């Protein structure tokens, strides 16, 4: 099906908050969780507040691209977006907020969804515990910590006069060269973002099709989706269509105030890096001798579905290949259809669980119609991810002892070091359905040991289970014999430590609050 640019919606670039579709360019990010102390003062503050728009982000990225042609100097990219909890909308007396329907997850909050998500009880959270006074979050970004502080001082202070007070803060930063864009386990993160249908000018697509690429893709392998999956007021995907390209109905907002806005999911995910590395080493050593003996690097890549460079197992089955890694044309140029038995990339590999592409549930020999329907269904559950790492790099004492927070080679932690050396991912994503996108992927794909095929196992990176040990069926990339795939029981090395659901309104809606 040829791409018809004229049929794609024109984005109101000055109205949509920049982080939703374009992403705030950042090396540093502060999530400033606040309570509204004076609604009238806060509304007045919003009217003059410079909120970074989609147009601002497009302009900033153009400046970054131009600078890269000269040298590697960082370009200033000050950014500010904001989002509200349901309690925050109620505090601002947003019209019809109290009676909105079809938004139960948002109204009830993340802590209420513990059983659905298999999260730890909120009583065990270390951040963002349920709080009726949590009304919103300022997302403050920049190329440096100093730039983030400038945004705070120039746009947000004084808090009391502007009607808000800080409750809690989470600080994120990209990891240092050469692992910029990699999470703390070492793997390139955010590689497979959705492509977007939509225009930023009369005949200018936001995500153009790559030269020599397919009409239904932006970059190679990056399927183009209708934007209603990520922002209200535009057509979304049709989950029941024969192909994913088919345009679905407009994503109608629960209330008018929410038009051109999006839900925002925030979760603090702690990563236990020394323990992960030790477990991968032990598990790989336990694989029986033979053609499919895996070293720790190979087994780790199988668990993620990509090598640390971002190269997909499908494109690099037996060793890392930076030529198909992150930031290369072929980073996403693959499907799983040539590996339906999971002998190259395990069924439970993180990237295959969270985005199964052309996998068909419980089918190893599907016909083309079944594949088309499965892809249409899968693309209706995507998320626009905007996460960033937090915490320091692993210390020598932690690496040598294999214990997170250790202050000596014997693996002795103390209460201060456990906090000071905590590290992980500040997960963020934008969707128009919390339950049918974020919660569905976590519950029905990542946590389910029978997805995509029976006995697949649980996503070893973000999967959650009441059991301490999580099943994981490995791969056999050398012999390519299904019977040679090893079975593992792995511990969890990621702990959800708190989170909440927010809503990021359009800039226009924020300015019109009265």
RAWOWO-V585945 format. One record per pair of residues at least 24 apart in sequence whose ideal C-beta (glycine too) atoms are under 6 Angstrom apart, sorted by the first residue. I is the first residue (numbers start at 0). J is the second residue. If there is no record, write none. Layout:
I;J  I;J
This chain:
0;244  1;214  2;214  4;202  4;204  7;196  7;197  7;198  8;197  8;233  9;198  10;197  10;199  12;53  12;54  13;52  13;54  14;259  14;505  14;506  14;507  15;53  15;259  16;80  16;503  17;51  17;52  17;53  17;55  17;56  18;80  18;385  19;230  19;261  19;429  20;53  21;53  21;56  21;57  22;385  23;78  23;140  24;59  24;76  25;140  26;142  26;173  27;141  27;144  27;147  27;172  28;140  28;171  28;387  29;139  29;147  29;170  30;136  30;169  31;137  31;165  31;168  32;133  32;136  32;166  32;167  33;135  33;163  33;165  33;166  34;132  34;134  34;164  34;166  35;90  35;134  35;163  36;162  36;164  37;162  38;90  38;91  40;162  41;162  41;163  42;512  44;161  44;162  45;509  46;510  49;154  50;79  50;506  51;78  51;79  51;80  52;506  73;142  75;142  76;142  77;141  77;146  77;150  78;140  79;139  79;150  79;154  80;138  81;135  81;137  82;136  82;263  82;501  82;502  82;503  83;135  83;502  84;133  84;134  84;501  86;131  86;134  87;134  87;135  90;134  93;256  95;254  99;253  99;254  101;253  102;253  104;433  104;434  105;433  105;500  109;498  109;499  109;500  115;442  116;441  117;446  117;463  118;495  124;496  124;497  125;496  126;267  126;496  126;497  127;497  127;498  127;499  136;501  169;425  171;387  171;389  171;425  174;388  182;388  182;424  183;270  183;272  183;388  183;422  184;275  185;307  186;303  186;307  187;309  187;325  189;384  190;309  190;325  190;330  191;331  191;354  193;224  193;381  194;221  194;222  194;223  195;226  196;223  196;225  197;226  215;244  219;328  219;329  219;332  220;331  220;332  220;333  221;331  224;378  228;381  229;261  229;383  229;429  230;261  231;257  231;258  231;260  231;431  232;258  232;259  236;378  236;379  238;376  238;379  240;375  241;371  242;371  242;375  243;374  243;375  243;378  250;431  256;508  259;505  260;503  260;504  260;505  261;429  261;503  262;430  262;433  262;502  263;429  263;501  263;503  264;428  264;437  265;427  265;498  265;499  266;426  266;495  266;498  267;496  267;497  268;423  268;424  268;426  268;493  268;495  269;421  269;423  269;494  269;496  270;422  270;423  270;493  271;403  271;492  272;393  273;397  273;398  273;401  273;402  273;403  274;492  275;492  277;401  282;487  286;485  290;477  290;478  291;475  291;477  291;478  291;483  301;345  301;473  301;474  302;459  303;349  304;344  304;348  304;349  304;350  304;351  305;350  312;343  312;344  313;344  316;343  316;476  317;476  339;363  340;481  342;474  342;475  342;479  342;481  343;474  343;476  345;472  345;473  345;474  346;451  346;452  346;455  347;455  347;456  347;471  349;458  349;460  352;444  352;445  352;458  353;440  355;451  358;451  360;451  380;436  380;439  380;440  382;428  382;430  382;436  382;437  383;429  384;428  385;427  386;424  386;425  386;426  386;427  387;425  388;424  389;425  390;421  390;422  433;500  459;489  461;493
